[in-house]
Structures are given as structure tokens and as C-alpha cells.
Amino acid sequence: MTRVLPLIALTLLVPCWAQLAVPEDLECEKGPHAAVWKQVKKKFRSLLEDTPGALFNPIPEEKLKIVVDDTIAQVKGAGGFDSTSTDECGYGKLALQLLSVCLVSDPMAVAQTVQSAGESFASPVLTLLLDIPWVATALSGWPLFGLLAQVSLRKAALLEGIVDLESIDGVNKGSPYFTSMRSAMTSSDLTAMADATLQYLDKNDVEGDGGALGALTALATQAAVQSNVQERLNLINGLQEAMKRAVHNSQELDMMLATRWPLWSLIHFTVDAISIAPAPEKK
């Protein structure tokens, strides 16, 4: 893995589109309210992309609330929540739920974010995370992993001192790698994360430094800094396979969303690069 952190040459990703078709229900481009959902998607992406430090730090609650309230009013005003639109843009509605979760301030409710929301919420989240290729999710334009990162950042902050986060993170005996990654998060320093990951991977006993979440974070960091397109895609697929081995139900997902490792933020950075690459013209 290179120590330098060049931004991926996004235009090189264009040829990959020919290999993967995005289901229409992911893009939300065909329903009667497609125009409204397109605006919502753009609003969510702008929230994550234009807020300073949002990659590795929580977005201010007041800013989140403005976007959530405006989105609900916008979709409701257009009839997107009417009974006749129940089956339209499930991905957009799920994204709105995820963003709304970030406004929950009750630690007990936050501890079981996915579980307490019920099957209608947990099932699609798990399906998107484990069953649908992450490249397809990226091509849909919905910033799933950016939203999950915000859920994770706020969840960990609310549960600090209430839940044994050290045990969840696998750092109850201390972790130089974890300490370095947490320090780099405050300034969104990907170069420092790459350097820390190199040192972590050079060790003989990486399992003793963060456990499974440390290993997943290292893999996500490798993917984030990989400039070779095919290798990056291979790492994304490898990350999803690793996630399938780590998460099997909503309880395990809730545990992983409580981590203080920058795992979800790094996955967002890696996968979302595909979302902002210029799409090929449709013939």
C-alpha cells in the first residue's frame, strides 16, 4: 500500500459501469416522484460533501435537523408519502430514516438503533449492506455509508461512559493503532491513517491490536488509498465479504455501529468515489 494519498482517478472508473447494472429501485429514477427524490438525493450528498470535517466527525445536529425537516416537507408536499407511493423509492425513504436516527439523543434508544426500529428498517439495511454489491449501491448515488458513518459517530459519542466501548472496539488492553487512527480522525488526516495502517500491518500479531474491527479498518484504509482501479474494486468486494462474516443480524450491526474506529467513514470514502465519477452516456 502506498504511503502517498492521491485521490483516485475517478474517470478511470467509467469503463466499470458496463459490467454492472444498477436496479431501478436503487436509483429512484422511474417513479412518479422521481424528480423530488433526485433533489433529496442531491441534498443528502451535499450535506456530507459540503460540511467541513463531516467525513470523520459528526455533522452538527442543527444542520441535520434542517435537512431532515426540509426533506420531509418537500416529499410530503409532492405526495411522495401518500398511500399510493408506498412502494416508490424505498432506498430514499430508508436514507431519510438513517439521517433521522442521527437526531435521536436517548442513549438507550441509540444503543439498539437497528433492532428497536423494527424489521421494516433492519431488513433493508442488512440487505443493502450484505447482499447488494457495494458498487451497485455507489452507482445508485445514495450515500448509504456516509449516513451509516454519521449514525456510528453519534452513537459512539452518546454511549461513551455508558457502554463498554473499549470491549466493542477490541482495545481494552490498549492499542497503538487505535490511538493513532483516533488522533488522525480529528483532522481527517488520511495520510496519517495510511501510515498507522502500514505500521499495524507490519506487526506479527495484528489480532492483538483491535481485533476484528481493527483488521476491518485496516482493510478499509487500504481500499481508501488504493489508486489502481481494479485493485480498489477488489478491495471493496473483499470488504463486503469481510462484513458478511462479521455481521449476521441487527444486533451485531448495532454493535459495529457503536465502534469508535473510523471504519464506516473509510468505507464511505472508498465506495462513494464511484458515485461521483462521471457516468457514461446512456445509449
N, C-alpha and C positions, 0 to 999 in steps of 0.2 A: 504494500500500500504506500502510495506516495506521501511524503511529508507536506507537499505543497497542496493548496486547496483551490485549484482553478474551478470556476463554475463550469458545469458540464456544457458541452457544445450542443445546445438544445436542438438546433436544426438537424443534427445528425440522427435524431430520434425519429424523424419523419418517415423513413422507409419502414420502420417497425409497425406503422399503422396498418399496412397491408396484411399483416399477419394476424390481426386481432379485431374482430367486430365488437362494437360496444352495444349491448342490448338497449333498445329504445327506452325502456322503462328506467334505465340508469341516467340517461341524458335528460329526460323530461322535455323532449322537444316536439312531441307529437300530439299531446292532449289539447283540449280547448283553451286551457290556461297556460300554454307553453310560454307565451311571452312574459307573463308575470313570473313564472318560475325561473326563467332565464335572468330576469332582473334580480331575483332573490339570490340566485347562484353567484351573480356578479357582486352583490352586496356582501355575501359571506366571504368571498375571496378577497375583496378589498379590505375587509375587517382584519383578516390575517396578514395580508401583504403590506398594508399601509400603516399599521400600528407599530411604532418603533419597539424593538425588543420582543415582539409577540412570538417569535419562533421558540424561545426558551423561557419566556416569562409570562405570567398571567396578564391577559388584557384587562384593563380597569373595568370594574363591574358596571359603572355608569355608561360606559361605551357599549358594553354588551347589551345592556337593557334597552338602549336606544335602538339598536339593530333588531333585537327580538320584537320589541313593540311595533316598530315600523313595518317589519316583515309580516307580522300577524295582521296588522291593519290593512296592508297592501293586498295580501292574498284573500283576506276575508272580504274586502271591498270588491274584489274581482269575481267573487263567487267560488274561489278555489277550495273552500272548506265546506261547500254545500254537499248535501247527501248524494247528489248526482256526480260528485267529483271524488267520491271515496277512494276509487282505485287509481286516481291520477297522481303521478309524481310522488310515489311513496318515498323515494330517496330524498326529495326536497323536504317532505314533512319530517322524516327522520333526522335530517340535518338540523331542522329547526328545534326538534326535541333535544338534540345534543347540545345546541347552543343554550337552550333554556335551562338545562341541567347546571350549567356554569353559574346560574344565578341562585341556586339553592345554597342556603347558608347554614342549614341544620346539619351538624356533623354526623348524627345518627342516620339521617336520610342519605347523606353523601357516602357513607361507608358502604351502603348497598345500592349504589346508583343504578346499576343494571338490573339487579334482582328485584328491587322494590318497584321498578317501573312496569313490571309485568311482561308476559310472554310476547305481547304485541310490539314491545320495544326490544327486548332481549334477543328474540329470534332473528329479526332482520339485521341487527348489529353483528351478531355472531356469523350470520350467513355472509355478510359483506367482508368480514374480517377473515373468515376461514375458507369459504367456498368459492367466492368470485375472485378471479385473478386480480391482483392489486393494480396491474397495468390497465385493466378494463375500468376499474374504479377511477384511476387517474384520468383516463380519457373521457370519463363522464363529466369531468370538470368540477364535481362536488368535492370539496376539501375534507374528506372524511377524517384523515389522520391529523389534520390541523385542528379539527374540532375535538377529536379524542385527546390530543395533546393538551388543549385548554382544559378539558374535563380533568385530566390527570394532574395538571399543575395546581388547579384549585382544590382538588380532592386531597392531595398530599398536604397542602398548606392548612386546610381545615382540620385534618386528622392529626396534625403534629401535636404530640403530647397526649393524645387520647388513645391512639392505636400504636402498637409497636412497629413503627415503620422500618426500624433497623432490621428487624426479623424479616419483614417483607422484602426489603432490598438485599438481604443476604450479607449485611455488613455489620452484624452485631459484634464482630471481633475486630472491626476496623478494616478499612480498605483504602489504600493509597490511590487506586484507580478511581473509586467513587469520589473521593475528596477532590481529585484533580478535575473530574468531569463536572462536579457541582460548582467548583470555582469558575470554570470556563463558561458555565451557563449564564452567569450574571452579566457577562459582556458579550454573549452569543459568539464566543471565540471558537470557531470550528477548527482552526489550526491547532489550538491548544488541545482540543479533544482528540484530534488525529495523533498528535504527539503522545498524549497519555495512552491512547489505544495501542500504539506501537510498543510502548514500554510494557503494557499489560500483556500483549500477545507474545512478547519476548520471554516472559516468565515461564517456568516449567509447570507451576501449579496455578493455573488461572481460575480453577474452580474454587480456590480458597479466597478469591478476591471478588466477591459479589455474586457468586453462584450463577444460576441460570440467567438472571436479569443482567448481570454484568456481561455474560457471554453474548446475550442478545444485543445489548447496547454496543458491544464491540463490533458485532456483525453489521449493525445499522450504521455505525460510524464508517466502517469500510465501504459500505454501499454509498454513503453520502459523499465521500471524497473520490469515488471511482470515476475517472474521466472517460474510460473506454466504455462505449455504449453497450456492447454485448455483455461485458463483464458486469456492468451495472444492472442490467436486466436479469442476469443470472443471480446476482446477489439479492435482488428484490424477490425473485422466486424462492431463493433459499431462505430468506427472512420469513416469507409466508409459511413455508414448510415448517420452520422452527416454531412459529407461532401456533401452528396446528398441534404441535407436540406439547406446547406449554398450556394451551387454553382449550378446554373441552366443554365448559358450561359457563353460565353467567356468574357464578360465584368466583371461579378462577379469573374471569375477566375483571371483575370488581377488584380483586387482589392486585392484578397487574396495573390497573388504572390508578392504584394508590401509590405506585412507585415514585421515588424521587429521582431515579435515573432519567436522563433525557431521552429515553427510548422512543416515546411516541413523537417527540419533536423531530428526532433524527429520521424516523420513518416518513414523517410528513415532508421533510426537506428532500428526501431521496425520491419518493414516489411522485410528489407534486411537480417535480421538474418536468415530468411528462405532460402534465396538464397544461403548462404554459408554453410548451413547444408549439410552433406554428403548425396547424393541421394541414394535411394535403387537401387540395381542391377535390370536391366530390364530382365524379363524372356522371 
